[in-house]
Amino acid sequence: MKRLADPRKRKGISYAKWGYLFIAPFFIVYGLFTLVPQVMTIYNSFFENYREGLKQVGPNFVGLDNYIKLFTPDKNGNIDILKYAWNTLVLWVGGAVPQILVALLLAVFFTSYRLNIKGQQFFKTVIYMPNLIMASAFSMLFFTLFSNSGPVNQLLTQMGWIDQPIEFFAQKITVRGLICLMNFLLWFGNTTILLMAGIMGIDQNLFEAANIDGASSLQVFFKVTLPLLMPILVYTVITAMIGGIQMFDVPQVLTNGAGTPNRTSTTLVMYLNNYLKTSKNYGMSGAISVVIFIITGLLSMVVYRSLTRKDD
Amino acid sequence: MKKSNSADSRVAKARLTAARALVYAFLIFLTVLCLFSFYMLFINATRSNADLQGGFRLFPSDYFFKNLYNAWTDASINIPRGMLNSFIIAASSALLSTYFSALTAYGIHAYHFRLKKLAFSFIMAVMVIPQQVSATGFYQLCVKFGLTNSYIPLIVPSIASPVVFFYMKQYMESVLPMEIVEAARVDGSNEFSTFNKIILPMLKPAMAVQMIFAFVASWNNYFMPALLLDKAEMKTVPIMIAQLRAADYSKFDMGKVYMFILLAILPVVIVYICLSKYIIKGVTAGSVKG
């Protein structure tokens, strides 16, 4: 008895050591390159620390001044960060709502036994491809395609539909529309595949039982598919949202960082990038980072709750 | 009775056919929407600047290799160098993130230790925190240690990739039951070499898929490299693309511009065309629980 227990105990202790050893690189690197910077970012947000020409100002402790400055209206009564948060929200909703609706439709079509769609592999391959494309290059491509002398304007002129080229990058609605379209194209294939996996994970007997009971396709969707898909839908919405808060590459390259026209397509991260890259203002960029951090946390909580409440 | 039944089924059949037609039409519309911009990119990369100014065309011309030569040898945007830089960063990140994620996942999967649960919950909790949130401190740290214009801050952090870790953990749960782990252990042998020689080969399919995703993510990454790299010979492809946008656009040879964009996305597209089946399978495997 004693002889049996002893080596096991000895083994357990020595194996635990290996566990710590194997996960150590992850935690050391995470600590060094993410956790320390995270703390530094929050710390910085309470300091005045920037470059003015060649002169370095600070770091001086200023308490909440950076946050107050962030939320103080300028002389026109605008609060920049709210404007950019609104832009980010509009650009996200414009891309994500069609993305999730179309993905949900496609997922139902692809998994429908009755429809029996052929060529699924081909369609999936095509719609997923944009997800792997470099967003900045995709954005540059759209800039060239929709520029005043670009192919889209040429085509519309040749067809005789317009006399003057449409200035896609001079109007709020078209710039925002193009950003939404790009975000939609970049992500709807990915969402479709996730939701498909979710639907295929549902017990097939439930669909059969619903069919035997004479449920229509719509009833099956709303009464069986949708409720059982909810956890994965929540996951999809939250990840899409967290992706949306980070929106940067597409509007940055499309508008050359200016958020034209009149900063109506400037996102929160573009704002952060301006302070960090252009003016090296660590205090303000730190404060913006903290705001983004808080928004990320709050939004994911709100969505998670609102979508799971029905389940309770 | 029989008659009305067959009439019913005929109506149902007609309905189904109509529904199917609508679904296919919708799918074709989405396919065109997805491929149109890439098709135009390819066509326009085969046309000369003068031809491009002339008007819209749906078919390729014969300027492809001339554009390729012009873009490849451009004096201000050194695209071959950029592609090499991007490749070095992306390949190293892919190797590090998959190897260390597997190691971390194995550490948590195969061993029992007191902080195991805490370690796992911690990684799951930080999985969703965007990188930009710590960018200010990250940048300051790099400046402090002279790591701007260095690839270290773009490569080393990939050792800690929560998403890849999660995928590996899920994969191990399905293909690596503890009995195998125990059988693989030679009493007294080094656990580390057991991992490298016996466990790692079993993870090959998962490693391959995650390597592709990690490579692509790093290849496409724009925010951090743009912040850290400003020496011309250090720049990566996305920075060069943004430079292209910032340049005085009207003076550019448009055939060359399309070629630059094509070169930026081509490596990923080629890999995707060859391995799309595995990549699409990989999208779902690790990301959703249940």
HADDOCK unambig.tbl for C-alpha pairs under 7 A between the chains (distance, minus, plus):
assign (segid A and resid 15 and name CA) (segid B and resid 111 and name CA) 6.29 0.50 0.50
assign (segid A and resid 16 and name CA) (segid B and resid 111 and name CA) 5.96 0.50 0.50
assign (segid A and resid 16 and name CA) (segid B and resid 112 and name CA) 5.71 0.50 0.50
assign (segid A and resid 16 and name CA) (segid B and resid 113 and name CA) 4.92 0.50 0.50
assign (segid A and resid 19 and name CA) (segid B and resid 107 and name CA) 4.50 0.50 0.50
assign (segid A and resid 19 and name CA) (segid B and resid 108 and name CA) 6.45 0.50 0.50
assign (segid A and resid 19 and name CA) (segid B and resid 111 and name CA) 5.30 0.50 0.50
assign (segid A and resid 19 and name CA) (segid B and resid 113 and name CA) 6.78 0.50 0.50
assign (segid A and resid 22 and name CA) (segid B and resid 103 and name CA) 5.78 0.50 0.50
assign (segid A and resid 22 and name CA) (segid B and resid 104 and name CA) 5.55 0.50 0.50
assign (segid A and resid 22 and name CA) (segid B and resid 107 and name CA) 5.02 0.50 0.50
assign (segid A and resid 23 and name CA) (segid B and resid 103 and name CA) 6.93 0.50 0.50
assign (segid A and resid 23 and name CA) (segid B and resid 104 and name CA) 4.45 0.50 0.50
assign (segid A and resid 23 and name CA) (segid B and resid 107 and name CA) 5.74 0.50 0.50
assign (segid A and resid 26 and name CA) (segid B and resid 100 and name CA) 6.97 0.50 0.50
assign (segid A and resid 26 and name CA) (segid B and resid 104 and name CA) 6.63 0.50 0.50
assign (segid A and resid 26 and name CA) (segid B and resid 159 and name CA) 5.96 0.50 0.50
assign (segid A and resid 26 and name CA) (segid B and resid 160 and name CA) 4.71 0.50 0.50
assign (segid A and resid 29 and name CA) (segid B and resid 157 and name CA) 6.10 0.50 0.50
assign (segid A and resid 29 and name CA) (segid B and resid 159 and name CA) 6.63 0.50 0.50
assign (segid A and resid 29 and name CA) (segid B and resid 160 and name CA) 6.08 0.50 0.50
assign (segid A and resid 30 and name CA) (segid B and resid 157 and name CA) 6.98 0.50 0.50
assign (segid A and resid 30 and name CA) (segid B and resid 160 and name CA) 5.48 0.50 0.50
assign (segid A and resid 33 and name CA) (segid B and resid 138 and name CA) 6.64 0.50 0.50
assign (segid A and resid 33 and name CA) (segid B and resid 157 and name CA) 6.09 0.50 0.50
assign (segid A and resid 34 and name CA) (segid B and resid 134 and name CA) 6.51 0.50 0.50
assign (segid A and resid 37 and name CA) (segid B and resid 134 and name CA) 5.47 0.50 0.50
assign (segid A and resid 37 and name CA) (segid B and resid 137 and name CA) 3.97 0.50 0.50
assign (segid A and resid 37 and name CA) (segid B and resid 138 and name CA) 4.74 0.50 0.50
assign (segid A and resid 38 and name CA) (segid B and resid 134 and name CA) 4.43 0.50 0.50
assign (segid A and resid 38 and name CA) (segid B and resid 137 and name CA) 6.15 0.50 0.50
assign (segid A and resid 40 and name CA) (segid B and resid 137 and name CA) 4.89 0.50 0.50
assign (segid A and resid 41 and name CA) (segid B and resid 134 and name CA) 5.91 0.50 0.50
assign (segid A and resid 41 and name CA) (segid B and resid 136 and name CA) 5.42 0.50 0.50
assign (segid A and resid 41 and name CA) (segid B and resid 137 and name CA) 4.59 0.50 0.50
assign (segid A and resid 115 and name CA) (segid B and resid 20 and name CA) 6.14 0.50 0.50
assign (segid A and resid 125 and name CA) (segid B and resid 276 and name CA) 6.42 0.50 0.50
assign (segid A and resid 126 and name CA) (segid B and resid 31 and name CA) 6.43 0.50 0.50
assign (segid A and resid 127 and name CA) (segid B and resid 31 and name CA) 6.69 0.50 0.50
assign (segid A and resid 127 and name CA) (segid B and resid 34 and name CA) 6.43 0.50 0.50
assign (segid A and resid 132 and name CA) (segid B and resid 216 and name CA) 6.64 0.50 0.50
assign (segid A and resid 133 and name CA) (segid B and resid 265 and name CA) 6.13 0.50 0.50
assign (segid A and resid 134 and name CA) (segid B and resid 220 and name CA) 4.60 0.50 0.50
assign (segid A and resid 134 and name CA) (segid B and resid 265 and name CA) 6.31 0.50 0.50
assign (segid A and resid 135 and name CA) (segid B and resid 220 and name CA) 6.91 0.50 0.50
assign (segid A and resid 136 and name CA) (segid B and resid 238 and name CA) 6.16 0.50 0.50
assign (segid A and resid 136 and name CA) (segid B and resid 241 and name CA) 6.88 0.50 0.50
assign (segid A and resid 136 and name CA) (segid B and resid 242 and name CA) 6.96 0.50 0.50
assign (segid A and resid 137 and name CA) (segid B and resid 238 and name CA) 6.90 0.50 0.50
assign (segid A and resid 137 and name CA) (segid B and resid 241 and name CA) 6.19 0.50 0.50
assign (segid A and resid 137 and name CA) (segid B and resid 261 and name CA) 5.80 0.50 0.50
assign (segid A and resid 137 and name CA) (segid B and resid 264 and name CA) 6.81 0.50 0.50
assign (segid A and resid 140 and name CA) (segid B and resid 245 and name CA) 6.71 0.50 0.50
assign (segid A and resid 141 and name CA) (segid B and resid 261 and name CA) 6.83 0.50 0.50
assign (segid A and resid 151 and name CA) (segid B and resid 56 and name CA) 5.29 0.50 0.50
assign (segid A and resid 154 and name CA) (segid B and resid 55 and name CA) 5.59 0.50 0.50
assign (segid A and resid 154 and name CA) (segid B and resid 56 and name CA) 5.40 0.50 0.50
assign (segid A and resid 155 and name CA) (segid B and resid 56 and name CA) 5.46 0.50 0.50
assign (segid A and resid 185 and name CA) (segid B and resid 34 and name CA) 6.58 0.50 0.50
assign (segid A and resid 193 and name CA) (segid B and resid 284 and name CA) 6.89 0.50 0.50
assign (segid A and resid 194 and name CA) (segid B and resid 284 and name CA) 5.66 0.50 0.50
assign (segid A and resid 197 and name CA) (segid B and resid 284 and name CA) 6.60 0.50 0.50
assign (segid A and resid 232 and name CA) (segid B and resid 288 and name CA) 6.93 0.50 0.50
assign (segid A and resid 246 and name CA) (segid B and resid 130 and name CA) 6.99 0.50 0.50
assign (segid A and resid 249 and name CA) (segid B and resid 222 and name CA) 6.77 0.50 0.50
assign (segid A and resid 253 and name CA) (segid B and resid 242 and name CA) 5.69 0.50 0.50
assign (segid A and resid 253 and name CA) (segid B and resid 245 and name CA) 6.66 0.50 0.50
assign (segid A and resid 256 and name CA) (segid B and resid 245 and name CA) 6.32 0.50 0.50
assign (segid A and resid 256 and name CA) (segid B and resid 246 and name CA) 5.92 0.50 0.50
assign (segid A and resid 276 and name CA) (segid B and resid 136 and name CA) 6.79 0.50 0.50
assign (segid A and resid 277 and name CA) (segid B and resid 227 and name CA) 6.26 0.50 0.50
assign (segid A and resid 282 and name CA) (segid B and resid 136 and name CA) 6.27 0.50 0.50
assign (segid A and resid 285 and name CA) (segid B and resid 136 and name CA) 6.40 0.50 0.50
assign (segid A and resid 286 and name CA) (segid B and resid 136 and name CA) 5.90 0.50 0.50
assign (segid A and resid 289 and name CA) (segid B and resid 133 and name CA) 4.79 0.50 0.50
assign (segid A and resid 289 and name CA) (segid B and resid 134 and name CA) 6.98 0.50 0.50
assign (segid A and resid 290 and name CA) (segid B and resid 133 and name CA) 6.84 0.50 0.50
assign (segid A and resid 292 and name CA) (segid B and resid 133 and name CA) 6.75 0.50 0.50
assign (segid A and resid 293 and name CA) (segid B and resid 133 and name CA) 6.01 0.50 0.50
